[in-house]
């Protein structure tokens, strides 16, 4: 049985990071050019049939990609803590998570809003206004780093006051298909209940935490820790990964359109699916968690068997993923400003600018990593 090893890099996980951060960039670009959702700049709102494409793409992303980030981050907590010790680990996490959080909150967020207001909306206020005089401070998509910091130090406190336990992976059995379906359904029903009062899109003041999704994030963070201890991810075979992937594709390509069309999306929009005591909200919450948990397992199995090596380019891309996440927000708004007068059908604008956005964001992420001292932070 292959064992998880905290020392060598797990290449398929590094490649997963490239894939996931690319989805983050494309997710926000899609919202810019017609997709439903909140972003710093929304150039248009898509209608049928384009809205169905955007809906499937964005809903699928939302169902799994941030939860999978929490899972992967948690997976490496235990070996990192064992390697560094509690004190050094806590200091390292505070630097790696806290400094980028402060950089975005006080600098990158004002820069983003300044670029939008000056070069898209044509306003004339100086950058000083956005930075100091009437500051536009905020966490934006860095809510993830904010939450990860809280989750991580919650784990540190747990380790501080708990009795010492064996930290090496063991041969725990991987959960069965029906167990995963049952747990995902329970999480889905619980999030439906939460969304009766806090619909999708609701966020907490200041923190920007979107609590209608947080039960999944907390669950997958905990499962990431358990997955390391039980050696789970190395027990996901290629066959298992493709089986879960096929199951998820049926949910995405068949069940999703049926639920949304039967639920009146074409006539009444998506509001009933976002929350409240409606069958549409329950169906969407259950669909979301089945897709989310299924996609996490599917991608771990597929990447482990098919994408478990790296060339020099992939190494540069994976090492730049975190800096891409931190800096992609002002870059996307800048790209929108540069191509403001590029007048084509919006969905085609998204398709054409997608590779541009990915190249620009990863190139900037790579350059940021080369700055003195940046490797310790990003």
N, C-alpha and C positions, 0 to 999 in steps of 0.2 A: 504494500500500500504506500503510495507516494505521500510524503509528509510535507506540510507547510513549513517553510524555512524563512525565518525573519531576516536573514542576512542577504542572500542574493535577491535581485529584483525579480518580481513576478511579471514577466513581459506582457502576458495577455491582459493583466490588470492595467499596466501602463498604456497599452493600446486602447483599452476601454476608456481610459481618461481622455484620450484624444477624441474618441467618438462622442463621448458625453459632452465635452466642452464645445465641440463643434455643434451639437444639437442646441446647446444654450445660445450660442451666437445666432444660429438660424431661427430659433424660436422667437427671439426678440426682433429679428429682422422681419419675420413673417407678420408679427403684430404691427410693425411699422407700416407694412404695405397691404393691409386689408384684413388681417386675422383678428378675431375677437380677443380682447385683453387690454391690459393697461401697460403703457410704456411711456418713455419720456417724450416720444413724438409718434403720433399716429397720422400718417398721410392720407389714409382712406379707410373705408369700411366696405368689405366685400359683400356681394349679394350672391344669390343662387345663380349658377352652380358652384362658383368659386368658393363660397363659404363652406361648402361640404368638404372640399379639399383642405382648407385651412382648419376647419373644425376637427377633422380626423388627425391631421398632423399635430396640432397644438394639444388636443386632448390626450393623444397617445404619449407625447413628450411629458406632459404634466403628470400623467399616471405613473411614470416610473423614473424619469431621469434625475430629479432632485433626491428622491428616496434612495436611488442607487448611489449617488454621491455620499449620502450619509452612511450607507452600508459599507462602501469601500473605505471611507475615512475611519469608521469604527473598527474595521477588520484589522487595521495595522496599529491600533492603540495598544493592545496588550504587548506585542513584541517590542514596540518602541519604548514602552514604559519599563519593561524588563531590561532592555539594553542600556537605557540612560539613567534609570533610577527615578524615583518620584519627583525629587526637587528639580533635576535638570530637565526632565520631561515637561513639567509644568512651565518652567521658564521658556523652553523652546516653543511650546504651543502658544504661549502668550505673545512671543515675538512673531511667530508665523501667522497667527490669526489676528492678533490685536493691532499690529502696525498697519497691515493692509486695510483693516477696518477703519482706522483713523485717517489714513490717506484718502480713502474713498469719501468718507463722511465730510471731511473738512476741505478737500481739494478737488477730487474728481467729480463729485456731484455738482458743485458750483460750476466747474468747467463745462460739464455736460449741458446744464441749463443755459449757461451763457452762450454756448455754440448754437443751441436751438433758437434762443430768443434773438440773437444778433444776426445769424446767417440764414435762418428760415423765416422767423417772424418779423425781421427787420427792425427790431428795437435798438435803441442807441445807448442804453445804460452801459457804463464802464464795468469791467470785470470786478473792480473794487466793490461795487454795489453787491454783486452776487457772493463775493468772498467774505466781506467784513461788514459793510454798512447795513445791508438788509440781506443777511446770508441765506443762501439756498442750500442748507446742509441736509443731508439725508443718507440713509443706508442703501436705498434702491435694491438691486439684486444681491447686494452684500448681506442681506438678511440671512443668507445661508451661512456665511462665515460667522456672523453674530450668533446664530443658533448653534453652530458647531462648537463655538467657544464655550457656550453655556453647557452643552451636552458633555463636552470633554471634561470640563472642570467638575461637573456632576459625577462623572466616572472617577476622577481623581479623588474626590471626597469619599466616594464609596470605597475605593481601594485604601484610603488613609485609615478608615475606621473599620474595615473588614479584616477578618483573619487571613493570613497568607494562604494562597492556594497554588496548586501546580499550574504553571503557565504554559507548558508545552502542549501542542495539539494532541488530541487523542482520537481514537477511532469510533466516534459517535456515529450512529446511523443517520443518513440523510432523511428528512421527513418525507412521508409518502405523499402521493399526489392528492389524495382526498383530504389529508390533514392540512396541506397548504391551501387548498380550495376553501376548506372550512374556516381557517384562520383569516384568509383574505376576505371572506364574506362577513365575518364578524367585524373586522376593521371597517369594511364598507358600510355595514349597517350602523356602526357607532358614528362614523363620519356623517352619514345621513341625518342622524339625530342631532349632531352638532350643527349641521347646516340648516336645520329648521329655524334656528335663531341667528346663525352666522353663515350666510350664503357664500359660495365661492366668489372670490374677489374681495371679501372683507379682510382688512388688515388692521392690526393693532397700531394705534398711534405711536409714533416715534420709532418703535422697533421695526415696523413694516412686516412683522410676522403674520403670515396668512394662516390663522388657526384652523380654518376648514380643511387644511391638508396635513396638519401637524401630527395627528395620530399615526399616520403612515410613517412619517419621518422618524418619530420616536421609536416605533416598532422596528424599522429597518436598521436604525442605529444599534439597538439592542441585539438584533439578529446578526449584525456584523461582528460584534464581540463574541457571540455564541458560535458563529461560523468559524472563527479562528480557533476557538477552544475545541470544537468538535471536528475540525478539519473538513468542514462541509464542502467548500468550493472545489476541492480536488476529487470529490465523489460525484460531481455532476459530469456525466459522460456526454460525449457528442450526441449520442442517440437521445438522451434525456433532454439536452439542450434544444435539439431540432423538434422534438415532440412538443415541448412547451412553446417553442416559437410558432409551430403550426396552430396550436390551440389559441395563442394570442392573436394570430393573423385572422382566424375565424371571428374572434371577438371584434377586431378592428374593422374588417372589410365587410362583414355580414351583419353582426349584431348591432354595431354602432349606428349605421345608417337606418336600420329598421327601427331602433328605439327612438332616434331623433325625428325621423319622418312621422312615425306613428304618434309621437308625443307632441306634434304640432309645431316643430321648429320652423317649417316653411311659412306658416301663417302667423305664428305668435313669437318667433324668436326663441332664444335659449334660456330665458329667465326662469321658467318652471323647472329646468334641469339643474340650476345653480343652487337651489335651496328651497326651504319651505316644506310643508307637509303634503307633498305631491308624489304620485307614483313615479313621475319622471325623475325627480331628484333621487329617489331610492334606486331606480334602475341605473342612473348614471354613477352614483356612489359605488354600487356593487360592481359595475363594469370597470370602473376606474381601478379598483383594488385587484380584481382578477387579472387585468392587464398589467398592473404595476408589479405584483409579485411574480407573475408568469414571465414577464420580460426580463426581470432581474436574473432569474434562473436560466432562461433561454440564452441570454447574452454571455453569462459566465460559462455555460457549456460550449457554446459555439466559438467564442474567442479563445477558450483554452485549447480547443482541438484544431482550430483553423488559423488563428492570428496570434500565435505564441512565439513570435520572433520579431526582431527589430533590426532595421538597417540604420545608417547614420541619420537619415532624415526623420524617421520615426522617433529616434532617441531625442532629437532636438525638439520635436513637436510635443512629446510627452513631458519633457522637462519644462516646457513653456506653458503647460496647460493652466497652472494656477495663476500665473501672471496674465494670461489671456482672460481668465474669469474676472480678475480685478479690474483690468483696463478696457474691456471690450465695450463698455457703455458709452463713454465719450467718443470712441472710435466709430461706433455704429451711427450715432447722431451726426458726426462729422461727415460720414459717407452719405447720409441722407441729405445734408446740406449741399454737398458737392454735386449730387445728382438730382437736385430739386427740380430742375427744368428738363430732365430726361423724361419726356412725356410718351410713355407707352402704357399699355394695359397693365394695371398694378400687379397682377399675379406674375406677369412676365418680368416686371421690374424686380420683383422678389427673386425670381429664378436667375435672371442675369446678374444681379448684384450679390447673390449668395456666394459664388466663388471669390468675388472681389473682397467681400467682408471677411471670409475665412483667411485669405492670404494676408490681408492687412492686419488682422487681429493676431494671427500666429507670428507674423514677422515682428510686430511690435512686442509681443510677449517674449520672443527670443532676444530682442535687443535689450529689453528691460532686464532680463536675466544676466546679461553681460556687464551691467553696471557694477561698479565696485560695491561690494557688500550685499548685492541684491540676492545672491544665491542663498544666503542665510534667512531671507525673508520670503522669497517667492520660489 
